[in-house]
Amino acid sequence: NQKKEAPLETKEEKNTPVDNLSPISQEGLVIKASSNCWIELFDEKGKVLMKREISKGEELNFNGKKFTITMGDPSALELFIDGKAVDIPKDKGKVVRNFSVSGDSK
């Protein structure tokens, strides 16, 4: 009395890979968190873009060329601007305020 169920036909659609996650070709700012970190991010005009804790494994993308960021623990973050890694202070647990990030002007 066991019924055999037909395989789901929508499985392929759900497993479609996403190819645009690499920061190498990403324009703007990419923030990757290797552990939880509080950040405050401003655009070039001083407008607050984000003000919260980001979680381990989270990746955020922002359009623009100039940013200012305050990081609660910069050792927990990787920053990329226009696909290039940004050299940031890596003192664990040391707050870095008003760190400027700029991309190439095209």
TIRO-2110 file (N, C-alpha, C; in Angstrom, 1 decimal):
// TIRO-2110
0.8, -1.2, 0.0, N, 1, A
0.0, 0.0, 0.0, CA, 1, A
0.9, 1.3, 0.0, C, 1, A
2.1, 1.2, -0.4, N, 2, A
2.9, 2.4, -0.5, CA, 2, A
2.8, 3.0, -1.8, C, 2, A
2.7, 4.4, -1.8, N, 3, A
2.6, 5.1, -3.0, CA, 3, A
3.9, 5.7, -3.4, C, 3, A
4.3, 5.7, -4.6, N, 4, A
5.5, 6.3, -5.1, CA, 4, A
5.1, 7.7, -5.6, C, 4, A
5.8, 8.7, -5.1, N, 5, A
5.5, 10.1, -5.6, CA, 5, A
6.4, 10.4, -6.8, C, 5, A
5.9, 11.1, -7.7, N, 6, A
6.6, 11.6, -8.9, CA, 6, A
7.6, 12.6, -8.4, C, 6, A
8.8, 12.6, -9.0, N, 7, A
9.8, 13.7, -8.6, CA, 7, A
9.3, 15.1, -9.0, C, 7, A
9.7, 16.0, -8.2, N, 8, A
9.3, 17.4, -8.4, CA, 8, A
10.0, 18.0, -9.6, C, 8, A
9.2, 18.6, -10.4, N, 9, A
9.8, 19.2, -11.7, CA, 9, A
10.3, 20.6, -11.4, C, 9, A
10.0, 21.2, -10.3, N, 10, A
10.5, 22.6, -10.1, CA, 10, A
11.8, 22.6, -9.4, C, 10, A
12.4, 21.5, -9.0, N, 11, A
13.6, 21.4, -8.3, CA, 11, A
14.8, 22.2, -9.0, C, 11, A
14.9, 22.0, -10.3, N, 12, A
15.9, 22.7, -11.1, CA, 12, A
15.8, 24.2, -11.0, C, 12, A
14.7, 24.7, -11.0, N, 13, A
14.5, 26.2, -10.9, CA, 13, A
15.0, 26.7, -9.6, C, 13, A
14.8, 26.0, -8.5, N, 14, A
15.2, 26.5, -7.1, CA, 14, A
16.7, 26.4, -6.9, C, 14, A
17.4, 25.6, -7.7, N, 15, A
18.8, 25.4, -7.5, CA, 15, A
19.6, 26.1, -8.6, C, 15, A
19.0, 27.1, -9.2, N, 16, A
19.8, 27.9, -10.2, CA, 16, A
20.9, 28.7, -9.6, C, 16, A
22.1, 28.5, -10.0, N, 17, A
23.2, 29.3, -9.4, CA, 17, A
23.2, 30.7, -9.7, C, 17, A
23.6, 31.6, -8.8, N, 18, A
23.7, 33.0, -9.0, CA, 18, A
25.2, 33.3, -9.3, C, 18, A
25.5, 33.9, -10.4, N, 19, A
26.9, 34.1, -10.8, CA, 19, A
27.4, 35.5, -10.5, C, 19, A
26.6, 36.4, -10.0, N, 20, A
27.0, 37.8, -9.9, CA, 20, A
27.4, 38.2, -8.4, C, 20, A
27.8, 37.2, -7.6, N, 21, A
28.1, 37.5, -6.2, CA, 21, A
29.6, 37.9, -6.0, C, 21, A
30.4, 37.7, -7.0, N, 22, A
31.9, 38.0, -6.8, CA, 22, A
32.1, 39.4, -6.8, C, 22, A
32.9, 39.9, -5.7, N, 23, A
33.2, 41.3, -5.7, CA, 23, A
34.1, 41.8, -6.7, C, 23, A
34.8, 40.9, -7.4, N, 24, A
35.7, 41.2, -8.5, CA, 24, A
35.1, 42.1, -9.6, C, 24, A
33.9, 41.8, -9.9, N, 25, A
33.2, 42.5, -11.0, CA, 25, A
32.1, 43.5, -10.4, C, 25, A
32.0, 43.6, -9.1, N, 26, A
30.9, 44.4, -8.5, CA, 26, A
31.3, 45.8, -8.5, C, 26, A
30.5, 46.7, -9.0, N, 27, A
30.7, 48.1, -8.9, CA, 27, A
30.1, 48.6, -7.6, C, 27, A
30.7, 49.7, -7.1, N, 28, A
30.2, 50.3, -5.8, CA, 28, A
30.9, 49.6, -4.6, C, 28, A
30.3, 49.7, -3.5, N, 29, A
30.9, 49.1, -2.3, CA, 29, A
30.3, 47.8, -1.9, C, 29, A
31.2, 46.8, -1.6, N, 30, A
30.7, 45.5, -1.1, CA, 30, A
31.3, 45.4, 0.3, C, 30, A
30.5, 45.0, 1.3, N, 31, A
30.9, 44.8, 2.7, CA, 31, A
30.6, 43.3, 3.0, C, 31, A
31.7, 42.6, 3.4, N, 32, A
31.5, 41.2, 3.8, CA, 32, A
31.9, 41.0, 5.3, C, 32, A
31.1, 40.3, 6.0, N, 33, A
31.3, 40.2, 7.5, CA, 33, A
31.8, 38.7, 7.8, C, 33, A
32.9, 38.6, 8.4, N, 34, A
33.4, 37.3, 8.8, CA, 34, A
32.9, 37.0, 10.2, C, 34, A
32.4, 38.0, 11.0, N, 35, A
31.7, 37.8, 12.2, CA, 35, A
30.9, 39.0, 12.5, C, 35, A
30.0, 39.0, 13.5, N, 36, A
29.1, 40.1, 13.7, CA, 36, A
29.9, 41.4, 13.9, C, 36, A
29.4, 42.5, 13.4, N, 37, A
30.0, 43.8, 13.5, CA, 37, A
29.0, 44.9, 13.3, C, 37, A
29.1, 45.9, 14.2, N, 38, A
28.2, 47.0, 14.1, CA, 38, A
28.8, 48.0, 13.1, C, 38, A
28.0, 48.5, 12.2, N, 39, A
28.5, 49.5, 11.2, CA, 39, A
27.5, 50.7, 11.1, C, 39, A
28.1, 51.8, 10.7, N, 40, A
27.3, 53.0, 10.3, CA, 40, A
27.9, 53.5, 9.0, C, 40, A
27.1, 53.5, 7.9, N, 41, A
27.6, 53.8, 6.6, CA, 41, A
26.9, 55.1, 6.1, C, 41, A
27.7, 56.0, 5.5, N, 42, A
27.2, 57.2, 4.9, CA, 42, A
27.6, 57.4, 3.5, C, 42, A
26.8, 58.0, 2.7, N, 43, A
27.2, 58.3, 1.3, CA, 43, A
28.0, 59.6, 1.3, C, 43, A
28.4, 60.0, 0.1, N, 44, A
29.3, 61.1, -0.1, CA, 44, A
28.7, 62.5, 0.4, C, 44, A
27.3, 62.5, 0.5, N, 45, A
26.6, 63.7, 0.9, CA, 45, A
26.3, 63.7, 2.4, C, 45, A
26.8, 62.6, 3.1, N, 46, A
26.5, 62.5, 4.5, CA, 46, A
25.2, 61.8, 4.9, C, 46, A
24.5, 61.3, 3.9, N, 47, A
23.2, 60.6, 4.2, CA, 47, A
23.5, 59.2, 4.8, C, 47, A
22.8, 58.9, 5.9, N, 48, A
23.0, 57.6, 6.5, CA, 48, A
22.3, 56.5, 5.5, C, 48, A
23.2, 55.6, 5.1, N, 49, A
22.7, 54.4, 4.3, CA, 49, A
22.4, 53.2, 5.1, C, 49, A
23.1, 53.1, 6.2, N, 50, A
22.8, 51.9, 7.1, CA, 50, A
23.4, 52.2, 8.5, C, 50, A
22.7, 51.7, 9.5, N, 51, A
23.2, 51.9, 10.9, CA, 51, A
22.7, 50.7, 11.7, C, 51, A
23.5, 49.6, 11.7, N, 52, A
23.0, 48.4, 12.4, CA, 52, A
24.2, 47.4, 12.5, C, 52, A
23.9, 46.3, 13.2, N, 53, A
24.9, 45.2, 13.3, CA, 53, A
24.6, 44.3, 12.1, C, 53, A
25.7, 44.0, 11.5, N, 54, A
25.6, 43.0, 10.4, CA, 54, A
26.1, 41.6, 10.9, C, 54, A
25.6, 40.6, 10.4, N, 55, A
25.8, 39.2, 10.9, CA, 55, A
26.9, 38.5, 10.2, C, 55, A
27.6, 37.6, 10.8, N, 56, A
28.6, 36.7, 10.2, CA, 56, A
28.1, 36.1, 8.9, C, 56, A
28.9, 36.2, 7.8, N, 57, A
28.5, 35.7, 6.6, CA, 57, A
27.6, 36.6, 5.7, C, 57, A
27.2, 37.7, 6.2, N, 58, A
26.4, 38.7, 5.5, CA, 58, A
27.2, 39.4, 4.5, C, 58, A
26.7, 39.7, 3.3, N, 59, A
27.3, 40.5, 2.3, CA, 59, A
26.4, 41.6, 1.8, C, 59, A
26.9, 42.8, 1.8, N, 60, A
26.0, 44.0, 1.5, CA, 60, A
26.6, 44.7, 0.3, C, 60, A
25.8, 45.2, -0.6, N, 61, A
26.2, 46.0, -1.8, CA, 61, A
25.6, 47.3, -1.8, C, 61, A
26.4, 48.4, -2.1, N, 62, A
25.9, 49.7, -2.2, CA, 62, A
26.4, 50.4, -3.4, C, 62, A
25.5, 51.1, -4.1, N, 63, A
26.0, 51.8, -5.3, CA, 63, A
26.6, 53.1, -4.9, C, 63, A
27.6, 53.6, -5.6, N, 64, A
28.2, 54.9, -5.3, CA, 64, A
29.7, 54.7, -5.4, C, 64, A
30.4, 55.9, -5.3, N, 65, A
31.9, 55.9, -5.4, CA, 65, A
32.6, 56.4, -4.2, C, 65, A
31.9, 57.1, -3.3, N, 66, A
32.5, 57.6, -2.1, CA, 66, A
31.6, 57.3, -0.9, C, 66, A
32.2, 56.8, 0.2, N, 67, A
31.5, 56.4, 1.4, CA, 67, A
32.3, 56.8, 2.6, C, 67, A
31.6, 56.9, 3.8, N, 68, A
32.3, 57.0, 5.0, CA, 68, A
31.7, 56.0, 5.9, C, 68, A
32.5, 55.2, 6.6, N, 69, A
32.0, 54.1, 7.4, CA, 69, A
32.6, 54.1, 8.8, C, 69, A
31.8, 53.8, 9.8, N, 70, A
32.3, 53.6, 11.2, CA, 70, A
32.0, 52.1, 11.5, C, 70, A
33.1, 51.5, 12.0, N, 71, A
33.1, 50.0, 12.2, CA, 71, A
33.3, 49.7, 13.6, C, 71, A
32.5, 48.9, 14.2, N, 72, A
32.7, 48.5, 15.6, CA, 72, A
33.9, 47.6, 15.8, C, 72, A
34.1, 46.7, 14.9, N, 73, A
35.2, 45.7, 14.9, CA, 73, A
35.7, 45.5, 13.4, C, 73, A
36.6, 46.3, 12.9, N, 74, A
37.0, 46.2, 11.5, CA, 74, A
37.7, 44.9, 11.2, C, 74, A
38.2, 44.2, 12.2, N, 75, A
38.8, 42.9, 11.9, CA, 75, A
37.7, 41.9, 11.4, C, 75, A
36.5, 42.2, 11.6, N, 76, A
35.4, 41.3, 11.2, CA, 76, A
34.9, 41.6, 9.8, C, 76, A
35.5, 42.6, 9.1, N, 77, A
35.0, 43.0, 7.8, CA, 77, A
36.0, 42.9, 6.7, C, 77, A
35.5, 42.8, 5.5, N, 78, A
36.3, 42.9, 4.3, CA, 78, A
35.5, 44.0, 3.5, C, 78, A
36.2, 45.0, 2.9, N, 79, A
35.5, 46.0, 2.1, CA, 79, A
36.1, 45.9, 0.7, C, 79, A
35.3, 46.1, -0.3, N, 80, A
35.7, 46.1, -1.7, CA, 80, A
35.0, 47.3, -2.3, C, 80, A
35.7, 48.1, -3.1, N, 81, A
35.2, 49.2, -3.8, CA, 81, A
35.5, 49.0, -5.3, C, 81, A
34.5, 49.0, -6.1, N, 82, A
34.6, 48.7, -7.6, CA, 82, A
35.5, 47.4, -7.8, C, 82, A
35.3, 46.4, -7.0, N, 83, A
36.0, 45.1, -7.2, CA, 83, A
37.3, 45.0, -6.6, C, 83, A
37.8, 46.1, -6.0, N, 84, A
39.2, 46.1, -5.4, CA, 84, A
39.1, 46.1, -3.9, C, 84, A
39.9, 45.3, -3.2, N, 85, A
39.9, 45.2, -1.8, CA, 85, A
40.4, 46.5, -1.2, C, 85, A
39.8, 46.9, -0.1, N, 86, A
40.2, 48.2, 0.6, CA, 86, A
41.0, 47.8, 1.8, C, 86, A
42.1, 48.4, 2.0, N, 87, A
43.0, 48.2, 3.2, CA, 87, A
42.4, 48.9, 4.4, C, 87, A
41.9, 48.2, 5.3, N, 88, A
41.3, 48.8, 6.5, CA, 88, A
42.1, 48.4, 7.8, C, 88, A
42.1, 49.2, 8.8, N, 89, A
42.7, 48.8, 10.1, CA, 89, A
42.1, 47.5, 10.6, C, 89, A
42.9, 46.6, 11.1, N, 90, A
42.4, 45.3, 11.5, CA, 90, A
42.6, 45.0, 13.0, C, 90, A
42.6, 46.1, 13.8, N, 91, A
42.7, 45.9, 15.3, CA, 91, A
41.4, 45.4, 15.8, C, 91, A
41.5, 44.1, 16.3, N, 92, A
40.3, 43.5, 16.8, CA, 92, A
39.6, 44.2, 17.9, C, 92, A
38.3, 44.5, 17.8, N, 93, A
37.6, 45.1, 18.8, CA, 93, A
37.8, 46.6, 18.9, C, 93, A
38.6, 47.2, 18.1, N, 94, A
38.9, 48.7, 18.2, CA, 94, A
38.0, 49.4, 17.2, C, 94, A
37.2, 50.3, 17.7, N, 95, A
36.2, 51.1, 16.8, CA, 95, A
37.0, 52.0, 15.9, C, 95, A
36.7, 52.0, 14.6, N, 96, A
37.3, 52.9, 13.6, CA, 96, A
36.1, 53.8, 13.2, C, 96, A
36.3, 55.1, 13.4, N, 97, A
35.3, 56.1, 13.0, CA, 97, A
35.6, 56.9, 11.8, C, 97, A
34.6, 57.1, 11.0, N, 98, A
34.7, 58.0, 9.8, CA, 98, A
35.8, 57.6, 8.8, C, 98, A
35.9, 56.3, 8.5, N, 99, A
36.8, 55.8, 7.6, CA, 99, A
36.3, 56.1, 6.2, C, 99, A
37.1, 56.7, 5.3, N, 100, A
36.7, 57.1, 4.0, CA, 100, A
37.1, 56.0, 3.0, C, 100, A
36.1, 55.7, 2.1, N, 101, A
36.3, 54.7, 1.0, CA, 101, A
35.9, 55.4, -0.3, C, 101, A
36.8, 55.3, -1.3, N, 102, A
36.5, 56.0, -2.6, CA, 102, A
36.9, 55.0, -3.7, C, 102, A
36.0, 55.0, -4.7, N, 103, A
36.3, 54.2, -5.9, CA, 103, A
36.9, 55.0, -7.0, C, 103, A
37.1, 54.4, -8.1, N, 104, A
37.7, 55.1, -9.3, CA, 104, A
36.7, 56.0, -9.9, C, 104, A
37.1, 57.2, -10.3, N, 105, A
36.2, 58.1, -11.0, CA, 105, A
36.3, 57.8, -12.5, C, 105, A
35.1, 57.6, -13.1, N, 106, A
35.1, 57.2, -14.5, CA, 106, A
34.5, 58.3, -15.3, C, 106, A
END
